[in-house]
Amino acid sequence: MQYFSQIYLEGLKAVLDDFPHEAFEKMIAAMLDAYENGRRIFVMGNGGSASTASHWVCDVNKGCCLNLEKKFKMICLNDSISTMMAYANDLSYDDVFVEPLKNFFEPGDVVIGISGSGNSTNVLKAIEYANQNGGVTIGLCGYGGGKLKDLASIPVHSNVNDMQMTEDAHMIVVHISMQRIMKALSQEGAAC
């Protein structure tokens, strides 16, 4: 007899066995380039992906450079509920990320969209804006990748038709990225 948990974890292991290593390294290079050049990194998502975005900002801003003089400038666009609701009420929920992005975005900044389906309109609008204005775009997506997979300059695709496994894979991307960045920064510090 197989337990449900065993079946789930076997499925998740299959997703992780197909991890997009090359895209991940491109994403890390873009994030480290933003750090080195004082650029901002914006991240956003809806629902569980919003939690992932917020968690990522905590891990990078605090975890990666707590004891370093130079800091990351990572901003989660879904962390201000009042700002999001103002845009949703006065314009559209489709605009809750692109409008605040316009306040802070500068060419060369990195914009990361997280969407399990890859088809969240509000995420896609922000990615499109960044693409049109000289940004570096990263898309974390699942299922078939949706529109985000083709729109982002660096798609990090977890190829699984299950929202929870997609979200699991995205959190693993967050945690691996934190450790990968910390390793890069410690090597950089050792070289100085």
C-alpha positions as CSV (number, residue, x, y, z in Angstrom):
1,M,0.0,0.0,0.0
2,Q,1.3,3.4,-0.9
3,Y,0.5,6.4,1.3
4,F,-0.8,9.6,-0.3
5,S,2.3,11.5,1.0
6,Q,4.6,8.9,-0.7
7,I,2.8,9.4,-4.0
8,Y,2.9,13.2,-3.7
9,L,6.6,13.2,-2.8
10,E,7.4,10.9,-5.7
11,G,5.7,13.3,-8.0
12,L,7.6,16.2,-6.5
13,K,10.8,14.4,-6.9
14,A,10.1,13.9,-10.6
15,V,9.6,17.7,-10.9
16,L,12.9,18.4,-9.1
17,D,14.7,15.8,-11.3
18,D,13.7,18.0,-14.2
19,F,14.9,21.2,-12.5
20,P,15.8,24.0,-15.0
21,H,19.4,24.4,-13.9
22,E,20.5,26.6,-16.9
23,A,17.7,29.0,-16.5
24,F,18.3,29.1,-12.7
25,E,22.0,30.1,-13.3
26,K,20.9,32.9,-15.7
27,M,18.5,34.1,-13.1
28,I,21.2,34.2,-10.4
29,A,23.5,36.0,-12.8
30,A,20.8,38.7,-13.4
31,M,20.2,39.1,-9.7
32,L,24.0,39.4,-8.9
33,D,24.4,41.9,-11.7
34,A,21.6,44.0,-10.2
35,Y,23.3,43.8,-6.9
36,E,26.7,44.8,-8.3
37,N,25.2,47.7,-10.2
38,G,22.8,49.0,-7.5
39,R,19.7,48.0,-9.5
40,R,16.4,47.1,-8.0
41,I,14.8,43.7,-8.2
42,F,11.0,43.7,-8.2
43,V,9.0,40.5,-7.5
44,M,5.3,39.8,-7.5
45,G,2.6,37.1,-7.5
46,N,-0.9,36.3,-6.5
47,G,-2.1,34.0,-3.7
48,G,0.5,31.4,-2.8
49,S,2.9,33.0,-5.3
50,A,2.5,36.3,-3.4
51,S,3.7,34.6,-0.3
52,T,6.6,33.1,-2.2
53,A,7.5,36.6,-3.5
54,S,7.4,38.1,0.0
55,H,9.4,35.3,1.4
56,W,12.0,35.7,-1.3
57,V,12.5,39.4,-0.5
58,C,13.0,38.6,3.2
59,D,15.6,35.9,2.3
60,V,17.5,38.1,0.0
61,N,17.4,41.5,1.7
62,K,18.0,40.2,5.2
63,G,19.4,36.7,4.7
64,C,21.9,37.3,1.9
65,C,23.6,40.5,3.1
66,L,22.8,41.1,6.7
67,N,26.4,41.6,7.7
68,L,27.5,43.1,4.4
69,E,27.9,46.8,3.8
70,K,26.4,46.6,0.3
71,K,22.8,45.6,0.3
72,F,20.3,44.1,-2.2
73,K,17.4,46.4,-3.3
74,M,14.6,43.8,-3.6
75,I,11.0,45.0,-3.5
76,C,7.9,42.9,-3.3
77,L,5.1,44.6,-5.2
78,N,2.4,42.6,-3.4
79,D,3.4,43.5,0.1
80,S,1.4,46.8,0.3
81,I,-2.2,45.7,0.5
82,S,-3.5,49.3,0.6
83,T,-1.6,50.2,-2.6
84,M,-2.8,47.1,-4.4
85,M,-6.4,47.7,-3.3
86,A,-6.3,51.3,-4.4
87,Y,-5.2,50.4,-7.9
88,A,-7.7,47.5,-8.0
89,N,-10.6,49.8,-6.9
90,D,-9.7,52.8,-9.0
91,L,-8.3,51.1,-12.1
92,S,-8.4,47.3,-12.3
93,Y,-6.9,44.3,-10.5
94,D,-4.9,43.8,-13.7
95,D,-3.0,47.0,-12.9
96,V,-2.0,46.3,-9.2
97,F,1.6,45.5,-10.1
98,V,2.4,47.5,-13.2
99,E,1.2,50.9,-11.8
100,P,3.4,50.8,-8.6
101,L,6.2,49.4,-10.8
102,K,6.1,52.6,-12.8
103,N,6.8,54.7,-9.7
104,F,10.2,53.0,-9.1
105,F,11.4,51.1,-12.2
106,E,14.5,52.2,-14.0
107,P,16.1,50.6,-17.1
108,G,18.3,47.7,-16.1
109,D,16.2,46.8,-13.1
110,V,15.1,43.1,-12.7
111,V,11.4,42.2,-12.6
112,I,10.4,38.8,-11.5
113,G,6.9,37.5,-12.0
114,I,5.7,34.4,-10.2
115,S,2.6,32.7,-11.7
116,G,1.7,29.0,-11.3
117,S,-0.3,29.0,-14.5
118,G,1.9,31.5,-16.2
119,N,-1.3,33.4,-17.2
120,S,-1.9,35.9,-14.4
121,T,-2.8,39.1,-16.3
122,N,-1.5,41.5,-13.6
123,V,1.9,39.7,-13.6
124,L,2.1,39.7,-17.4
125,K,1.3,43.4,-17.6
126,A,4.3,44.2,-15.2
127,I,6.6,41.9,-17.2
128,E,5.5,43.5,-20.5
129,Y,6.2,47.0,-19.0
130,A,9.7,46.0,-17.9
131,N,10.4,44.4,-21.3
132,Q,9.3,47.6,-23.1
133,N,11.4,49.8,-20.8
134,G,14.8,48.1,-20.7
135,G,14.3,45.7,-17.8
136,V,15.5,42.2,-17.3
137,T,12.6,39.9,-16.8
138,I,12.3,36.5,-15.0
139,G,9.2,34.3,-14.9
140,L,8.6,31.5,-12.5
141,C,5.8,29.4,-13.9
142,G,4.4,25.9,-13.8
143,Y,2.0,23.8,-15.9
144,G,2.8,24.4,-19.6
145,G,4.4,27.8,-18.7
146,G,1.5,29.9,-20.0
147,K,2.2,33.3,-21.5
148,L,4.8,34.1,-18.9
149,K,7.2,31.4,-20.2
150,D,7.4,33.1,-23.6
151,L,7.2,36.7,-22.3
152,A,10.0,36.6,-19.7
153,S,13.6,36.9,-20.9
154,I,14.6,34.2,-18.4
155,P,11.8,31.7,-17.8
156,V,12.2,29.3,-14.9
157,H,9.7,26.7,-15.7
158,S,8.6,23.9,-13.4
159,N,6.9,21.5,-15.8
160,V,4.1,20.0,-13.7
161,N,0.3,20.2,-13.9
162,D,-0.2,20.6,-10.2
163,M,-0.4,24.0,-8.4
164,Q,0.9,22.8,-5.1
165,M,3.9,21.0,-6.7
166,T,4.5,24.1,-8.8
167,E,4.5,26.3,-5.6
168,D,6.8,23.8,-3.9
169,A,9.3,24.0,-6.8
170,H,9.1,27.8,-6.7
171,M,9.9,27.9,-2.9
172,I,12.9,25.6,-3.6
173,V,14.0,28.0,-6.3
174,V,13.8,30.8,-3.6
175,H,15.9,28.8,-1.1
176,I,18.5,27.6,-3.6
177,S,18.8,31.1,-4.9
178,M,19.4,32.4,-1.4
179,Q,22.2,29.9,-0.7
180,R,23.7,30.4,-4.2
181,I,23.8,34.2,-3.8
182,M,25.3,33.9,-0.3
183,K,28.0,31.6,-1.7
184,A,28.7,34.1,-4.5
185,L,28.9,37.0,-2.1
186,S,31.2,35.2,0.4
187,Q,33.6,34.3,-2.5
188,E,33.5,37.9,-3.6
189,G,34.3,39.0,-0.1
190,A,37.1,36.5,0.2
191,A,38.7,37.8,-3.1
192,C,38.8,41.4,-1.8
